[in-house]
Amino acid sequence: MRHALMNILLQRCNKAAAPCLGKMGRHYSTSSLKPELTSVRYKMKRGFYATVTDADIRFFDSLLGSNRIITDPDEIESYNIDFPKTVRGASQLVVKPKSTEEVSAIMKYCNKRRLAVCPQSGNTGLVGGSNPIFDEIVISMKLMNKILDTNELAENSTCEYCNRIP
């Protein structure tokens, strides 16, 4: 039932947006088919960045541990494809830091090696802005989910990057 309702909603979105989007427009789908690579669909050229090597993977493994890096293509697929299944990247590595210090170490290393990165949180956006286009390293912020401070008087909270407030 939910799948059928989602299909109806997405069809209406596609129909309403068609006059504005033209041929290259975004079309939402609940299909299990993989979308075309974003770099191919929009004829984009990769920047002058290095590609991930085994030495890079060993560095991230020593920094984070093997349980917080993903190199398996089947596991990485959900990080490469956005929520409405309209864009797809070709990332081959996902790293999952737990602290700002780890994010800083990752960024310092990637900057030194000229490795492209793509920060990603819940990957639930509707415009594909948190997905890699080429083979960027996905920095998943899903493990940075703590509430650091709550100030009831000021009615605000300080949270890590990927905290969802109910």
Backbone as JSON, one array per atom type, in Angstrom:
{
  "sequence": "MRHALMNILLQRCNKAAAPCLGKMGRHYSTSSLKPELTSVRYKMKRGFYATVTDADIRFFDSLLGSNRIITDPDEIESYNIDFPKTVRGASQLVVKPKSTEEVSAIMKYCNKRRLAVCPQSGNTGLVGGSNPIFDEIVISMKLMNKILDTNELAENSTCEYCNRIP",
  "N": [[0.83, -1.2, 0.0], [1.88, 1.26, 0.9], [3.98, 1.56, -0.92], [2.55, 1.81, -3.33], [1.16, 4.21, -2.89], [3.33, 5.95, -2.69], [4.34, 5.77, -5.29], [2.22, 6.98, -6.73], [2.33, 9.58, -5.68], [4.93, 10.36, -6.51], [4.62, 10.21, -9.29], [2.82, 12.28, -9.7], [4.4, 14.44, -8.86], [6.43, 14.35, -10.81], [4.9, 14.88, -13.11], [3.9, 17.46, -12.58], [6.28, 18.9, -12.47], [7.4, 18.61, -14.98], [6.97, 20.62, -17.15], [8.72, 22.62, -16.35], [11.23, 21.45, -16.12], [12.14, 20.23, -18.48], [13.98, 18.17, -20.87], [16.24, 17.23, -19.42], [15.42, 16.96, -16.86], [14.77, 16.02, -13.42], [13.59, 12.9, -12.39], [11.6, 11.25, -10.19], [11.56, 8.07, -8.53], [10.4, 4.88, -7.35], [11.49, 2.62, -8.1], [13.45, -0.42, -8.25], [15.58, -0.4, -9.88], [18.86, 0.73, -10.76], [19.77, 4.15, -10.92], [21.11, 6.01, -13.71], [24.62, 6.74, -13.84], [25.45, 9.8, -12.34], [27.5, 11.42, -13.32], [27.63, 10.59, -15.96], [25.05, 11.05, -16.95], [24.85, 13.87, -16.81], [27.06, 14.62, -18.22], [29.58, 15.23, -16.97], [32.9, 16.19, -16.02], [35.57, 14.71, -14.3], [37.4, 16.19, -11.64], [40.84, 17.24, -10.99], [41.83, 15.17, -9.09], [43.32, 12.81, -6.83], [43.14, 9.2, -6.95], [41.69, 6.71, -4.83], [43.88, 4.6, -3.08], [45.32, 1.41, -2.06], [47.01, 2.01, 0.05], [45.82, 4.31, 1.08], [43.43, 3.23, 2.06], [44.5, 1.58, 4.04], [45.49, 3.57, 5.76], [43.08, 4.82, 6.66], [41.93, 2.62, 7.89], [43.74, 2.23, 10.0], [43.27, 4.57, 11.38], [40.5, 4.61, 12.0], [39.63, 1.99, 12.36], [38.71, -1.25, 11.15], [35.98, -1.77, 11.25], [34.76, 0.61, 10.79], [35.12, 1.49, 8.24], [34.07, 1.16, 4.88], [34.35, -0.9, 2.14], [33.15, -2.68, 0.51], [31.4, -3.1, -2.45], [28.59, -3.67, -2.6], [27.63, -2.86, -0.09], [28.3, -0.18, -0.17], [26.66, 0.86, -2.08], [24.2, 2.0, -1.15], [25.07, 4.41, -0.21], [25.89, 5.67, -2.47], [23.62, 6.1, -4.0], [20.86, 8.29, -4.07], [18.02, 9.09, -1.9], [15.44, 9.31, -3.38], [16.22, 7.84, -5.55], [17.42, 9.01, -7.89], [19.92, 9.98, -8.55], [23.32, 8.81, -8.93], [26.42, 7.96, -7.65], [29.92, 6.97, -7.81], [31.43, 6.09, -5.68], [34.0, 4.37, -3.89], [34.72, 3.99, -1.35], [33.74, 4.33, 1.99], [33.89, 6.18, 4.93], [33.5, 6.26, 8.48], [33.47, 8.42, 10.79], [33.58, 9.16, 14.38], [33.98, 11.42, 15.83], [34.79, 14.96, 15.97], [37.51, 15.28, 15.88], [38.37, 13.03, 14.51], [37.13, 13.52, 12.03], [38.55, 15.79, 11.33], [41.16, 14.72, 11.08], [40.74, 12.98, 8.94], [40.04, 14.81, 6.9], [42.38, 16.34, 6.8], [44.25, 14.44, 5.9], [43.07, 13.73, 3.41], [43.18, 16.18, 2.08], [45.95, 16.57, 1.93], [46.62, 14.4, 0.26], [45.13, 15.0, -1.94], [42.54, 13.92, -2.28], [39.21, 13.6, -3.19], [36.23, 14.38, -1.36], [32.99, 13.56, 0.02], [30.75, 14.68, 2.16], [28.23, 13.13, 4.15], [25.05, 12.66, 5.59], [22.1, 11.62, 6.62], [21.27, 10.9, 4.11], [18.79, 11.41, 2.97], [17.82, 13.44, 1.48], [16.14, 15.24, -1.19], [17.3, 16.18, -3.49], [19.76, 15.19, -4.26], [22.13, 16.25, -3.29], [23.89, 15.25, -1.38], [25.26, 13.16, -2.35], [27.95, 11.33, -3.85], [29.53, 12.24, -6.96], [31.48, 11.31, -8.61], [34.15, 9.34, -7.75], [34.45, 10.06, -5.1], [35.45, 10.04, -1.63], [33.17, 8.97, 0.66], [32.18, 10.57, 3.53], [30.62, 9.48, 6.1], [28.38, 10.72, 8.4], [26.81, 9.44, 10.22], [27.43, 8.21, 12.67], [28.0, 10.27, 14.32], [26.12, 11.32, 16.48], [25.3, 12.43, 18.9], [23.77, 14.3, 21.59], [25.2, 17.12, 22.73], [24.91, 19.25, 24.51], [22.33, 20.76, 26.44], [20.32, 23.54, 26.83], [17.94, 24.6, 28.7], [16.88, 27.05, 29.51], [17.6, 28.86, 27.48], [16.39, 27.52, 25.5], [17.66, 25.77, 23.6], [19.8, 23.37, 21.94], [22.97, 21.77, 21.66], [24.24, 19.81, 19.23], [25.82, 16.91, 17.77], [26.84, 16.36, 14.36], [25.0, 14.57, 12.97], [22.52, 14.39, 14.35], [19.23, 13.57, 15.08], [16.42, 15.26, 15.96], [13.53, 14.47, 17.69]],
  "CA": [[0.0, 0.0, 0.0], [2.75, 2.43, 1.0], [4.7, 1.65, -2.18], [1.61, 2.31, -4.33], [0.93, 5.63, -2.61], [4.55, 6.68, -3.03], [4.37, 5.85, -6.75], [1.24, 7.99, -7.15], [2.88, 10.88, -5.31], [6.07, 10.67, -7.38], [4.11, 10.46, -10.64], [2.25, 13.64, -9.7], [5.54, 15.37, -8.8], [7.06, 14.34, -12.13], [3.99, 15.53, -14.06], [3.85, 18.88, -12.27], [7.58, 19.52, -12.71], [7.83, 18.4, -16.37], [7.09, 21.81, -17.97], [9.84, 23.43, -15.88], [12.5, 20.74, -16.14], [12.59, 19.87, -19.83], [14.5, 16.83, -21.08], [17.25, 16.83, -18.45], [14.83, 17.06, -15.54], [14.86, 14.96, -12.43], [12.38, 12.09, -12.3], [11.63, 10.44, -8.99], [11.1, 6.7, -8.76], [10.57, 3.9, -6.28], [11.97, 1.42, -8.79], [14.65, -1.03, -7.7], [16.64, -0.22, -10.86], [19.84, 1.75, -10.43], [19.78, 5.28, -11.85], [22.33, 6.21, -14.48], [25.63, 7.51, -13.11], [25.23, 11.23, -12.46], [28.55, 11.98, -14.17], [27.3, 10.26, -17.35], [23.8, 11.74, -17.31], [25.06, 15.31, -16.98], [28.31, 14.8, -18.97], [30.5, 15.96, -16.11], [34.29, 15.73, -16.03], [36.19, 14.58, -12.97], [38.47, 17.15, -11.35], [42.2, 16.71, -10.9], [42.0, 14.59, -7.76], [43.92, 11.48, -6.79], [42.21, 8.11, -6.72], [41.96, 5.98, -3.59], [44.79, 3.46, -3.21], [45.36, 0.5, -0.91], [47.68, 2.73, 1.14], [44.8, 5.18, 1.67], [42.53, 2.37, 2.84], [45.24, 1.19, 5.26], [45.52, 4.73, 6.65], [41.76, 4.97, 7.29], [41.77, 1.47, 8.77], [44.51, 2.48, 11.23], [42.67, 5.71, 12.08], [39.12, 4.35, 12.45], [39.36, 0.57, 12.58], [38.07, -1.85, 9.97], [34.52, -1.78, 11.37], [34.22, 1.93, 10.44], [35.34, 1.8, 6.83], [33.33, 0.25, 4.01], [34.9, -1.01, 0.79], [32.34, -3.64, -0.23], [30.52, -2.37, -3.37], [27.17, -3.84, -2.27], [27.32, -2.01, 1.07], [28.51, 1.23, -0.55], [25.62, 1.29, -3.02], [23.21, 2.88, -0.51], [25.7, 5.73, -0.04], [26.06, 6.23, -3.82], [22.32, 6.41, -4.6], [20.07, 9.12, -3.17], [16.75, 8.55, -1.4], [14.43, 9.06, -4.42], [16.85, 7.04, -6.61], [17.54, 9.81, -9.11], [21.34, 10.21, -8.84], [24.19, 7.72, -8.49], [27.86, 8.18, -7.72], [30.75, 5.77, -7.99], [32.36, 6.0, -4.56], [34.48, 3.02, -3.58], [35.13, 3.97, 0.04], [32.96, 5.1, 2.97], [34.5, 6.22, 6.26], [32.47, 6.64, 9.46], [34.07, 8.96, 12.01], [32.73, 9.34, 15.56], [34.3, 12.67, 16.53], [35.32, 16.04, 15.12], [38.95, 15.04, 15.72], [38.52, 12.06, 13.42], [36.78, 14.22, 10.79], [39.69, 16.67, 11.04], [42.26, 13.87, 10.61], [40.35, 12.51, 7.6], [40.13, 15.93, 5.97], [43.79, 16.7, 6.66], [44.85, 13.42, 5.05], [42.52, 13.85, 2.06], [43.72, 17.41, 1.5], [47.36, 16.29, 1.62], [46.67, 13.44, -0.85], [44.23, 15.5, -2.99], [41.43, 12.99, -2.44], [37.92, 14.28, -3.11], [35.34, 13.84, -0.32], [31.57, 13.9, -0.03], [30.13, 14.45, 3.48], [26.87, 12.61, 4.02], [24.39, 12.39, 6.86], [21.05, 10.6, 6.51], [21.05, 10.58, 2.7], [17.34, 11.42, 2.75], [17.45, 14.63, 0.72], [15.42, 15.0, -2.44], [17.96, 16.83, -4.62], [21.01, 14.52, -4.58], [23.28, 17.06, -2.9], [24.8, 14.59, -0.46], [25.78, 11.96, -3.0], [29.13, 11.55, -4.69], [29.3, 12.26, -8.4], [32.5, 10.43, -9.17], [34.65, 8.34, -6.8], [34.8, 10.73, -3.85], [35.33, 9.28, -0.39], [31.99, 9.4, 1.42], [32.37, 10.69, 4.97], [29.3, 9.29, 6.68], [28.29, 11.32, 9.72], [25.76, 8.74, 10.96], [27.85, 7.86, 14.03], [28.12, 11.51, 15.1], [24.69, 11.51, 16.74], [25.08, 12.71, 20.32], [23.4, 15.63, 22.07], [26.34, 17.54, 23.54], [24.51, 20.17, 25.57], [20.96, 21.25, 26.37], [20.11, 24.73, 27.65], [16.48, 24.77, 28.75], [16.57, 28.47, 29.65], [17.71, 29.45, 26.15], [15.62, 26.64, 24.62], [18.44, 25.26, 22.48], [20.67, 22.23, 22.18], [24.14, 21.62, 20.8], [24.27, 18.4, 18.81], [26.78, 16.54, 16.74], [26.42, 16.55, 12.97], [23.9, 13.74, 12.47], [21.54, 14.13, 15.39], [17.84, 13.8, 14.69], [15.58, 15.69, 17.08], [12.16, 14.01, 17.41]],
  "C": [[0.87, 1.26, 0.0], [3.49, 2.65, -0.31], [3.8, 2.24, -3.28], [1.33, 3.8, -4.13], [2.14, 6.47, -2.97], [4.68, 6.82, -4.55], [3.42, 6.92, -7.29], [1.78, 9.39, -6.86], [4.02, 11.28, -6.24], [5.63, 10.93, -8.81], [3.54, 11.87, -10.74], [3.35, 14.7, -9.65], [6.2, 15.48, -10.16], [6.21, 15.1, -13.15], [3.96, 17.04, -13.83], [5.15, 19.59, -12.63], [8.0, 19.47, -14.17], [7.95, 19.68, -17.19], [8.3, 22.68, -17.59], [11.19, 22.78, -16.12], [13.01, 20.4, -17.53], [13.14, 18.46, -19.88], [15.42, 16.35, -19.96], [16.71, 16.81, -17.03], [14.99, 15.81, -14.69], [13.53, 14.22, -12.39], [12.52, 11.15, -11.12], [11.03, 9.06, -9.23], [11.26, 5.87, -7.5], [11.07, 2.59, -6.86], [13.22, 0.88, -8.12], [15.81, -0.92, -8.68], [17.59, 0.89, -10.43], [19.71, 2.91, -11.42], [21.12, 5.33, -12.6], [23.34, 6.99, -13.63], [25.42, 9.0, -13.38], [26.25, 11.86, -13.4], [28.28, 11.72, -15.66], [26.08, 11.05, -17.79], [24.03, 13.21, -17.62], [26.38, 15.64, -17.67], [29.32, 15.64, -18.2], [31.89, 15.35, -16.21], [34.85, 15.76, -14.63], [37.3, 15.61, -12.83], [39.82, 16.46, -11.23], [42.49, 16.24, -9.47], [42.66, 13.22, -7.9], [42.82, 10.43, -6.63], [42.65, 7.34, -5.47], [42.84, 4.76, -3.89], [44.67, 2.55, -1.99], [46.01, 1.17, 0.29], [46.7, 3.67, 1.85], [43.86, 4.37, 2.55], [43.21, 1.91, 4.12], [45.31, 2.34, 6.26], [44.19, 4.87, 7.39], [41.46, 3.8, 8.24], [42.53, 1.68, 10.07], [43.91, 3.62, 12.05], [41.34, 5.34, 12.73], [38.86, 2.91, 12.87], [38.56, 0.02, 11.42], [36.55, -1.87, 10.05], [33.9, -0.41, 11.03], [34.69, 2.42, 9.07], [34.59, 0.75, 6.01], [33.98, 0.28, 2.63], [34.1, -1.98, -0.08], [31.35, -2.89, -1.13], [29.03, -2.5, -3.05], [26.75, -2.98, -1.08], [27.4, -0.53, 0.71], [27.36, 1.75, -1.41], [24.6, 2.24, -2.39], [23.77, 4.28, -0.25], [25.84, 6.43, -1.39], [24.74, 6.69, -4.44], [21.48, 7.2, -3.6], [18.73, 8.48, -2.85], [15.71, 8.32, -2.49], [14.97, 8.29, -5.64], [16.9, 7.77, -7.94], [18.99, 10.08, -9.49], [22.16, 9.04, -8.3], [25.64, 8.11, -8.7], [28.6, 6.87, -7.86], [31.78, 5.65, -6.87], [32.74, 4.55, -4.29], [34.9, 2.89, -2.12], [34.22, 4.87, 0.87], [33.7, 5.02, 4.29], [33.46, 6.77, 7.23], [33.12, 7.13, 10.75], [33.06, 9.1, 13.14], [32.97, 10.67, 16.27], [34.81, 13.72, 15.54], [36.82, 15.87, 14.91], [39.21, 14.05, 14.59], [38.17, 12.7, 12.07], [37.96, 15.1, 10.37], [40.87, 15.87, 10.49], [41.98, 13.35, 9.2], [40.54, 13.62, 6.58], [41.59, 16.36, 5.74], [44.49, 15.72, 5.71], [44.38, 13.57, 3.59], [43.04, 15.1, 1.35], [45.18, 17.2, 1.07], [47.49, 15.4, 0.39], [45.84, 13.89, -2.06], [43.14, 14.48, -3.34], [40.12, 13.75, -2.27], [37.04, 13.59, -2.07], [33.91, 14.31, -0.56], [30.98, 13.64, 1.35], [28.67, 14.04, 3.3], [26.3, 12.3, 5.4], [23.36, 11.28, 6.65], [20.76, 10.16, 5.1], [19.56, 10.51, 2.37], [16.88, 12.65, 1.98], [16.79, 14.27, -0.59], [16.11, 15.59, -3.66], [19.33, 16.24, -4.94], [22.26, 15.25, -4.16], [24.26, 16.38, -1.98], [25.39, 13.31, -1.05], [27.01, 12.28, -3.81], [28.72, 11.57, -6.16], [30.25, 11.29, -9.07], [32.89, 9.4, -8.12], [35.11, 8.98, -5.49], [34.68, 9.76, -2.67], [34.11, 9.83, 0.35], [32.36, 9.41, 2.9], [30.98, 10.64, 5.59], [29.3, 9.82, 8.11], [27.28, 10.61, 10.62], [26.15, 8.41, 12.39], [28.06, 9.09, 14.92], [26.71, 11.97, 15.47], [24.38, 11.82, 18.2], [24.58, 14.13, 20.55], [24.49, 16.04, 23.04], [25.94, 18.42, 24.72], [23.06, 20.58, 25.34], [20.83, 22.42, 27.33], [18.62, 25.02, 27.63], [16.08, 26.23, 28.84], [16.58, 29.16, 28.28], [16.92, 28.66, 25.1], [16.42, 26.23, 23.38], [19.32, 24.1, 22.92], [21.85, 22.3, 21.23], [24.28, 20.14, 20.5], [25.42, 18.17, 17.84], [26.08, 16.58, 15.4], [25.13, 15.81, 12.6], [22.85, 13.44, 13.54], [20.16, 14.48, 14.9], [17.04, 14.12, 15.94], [14.14, 15.26, 16.79], [11.16, 15.16, 17.43]]
}
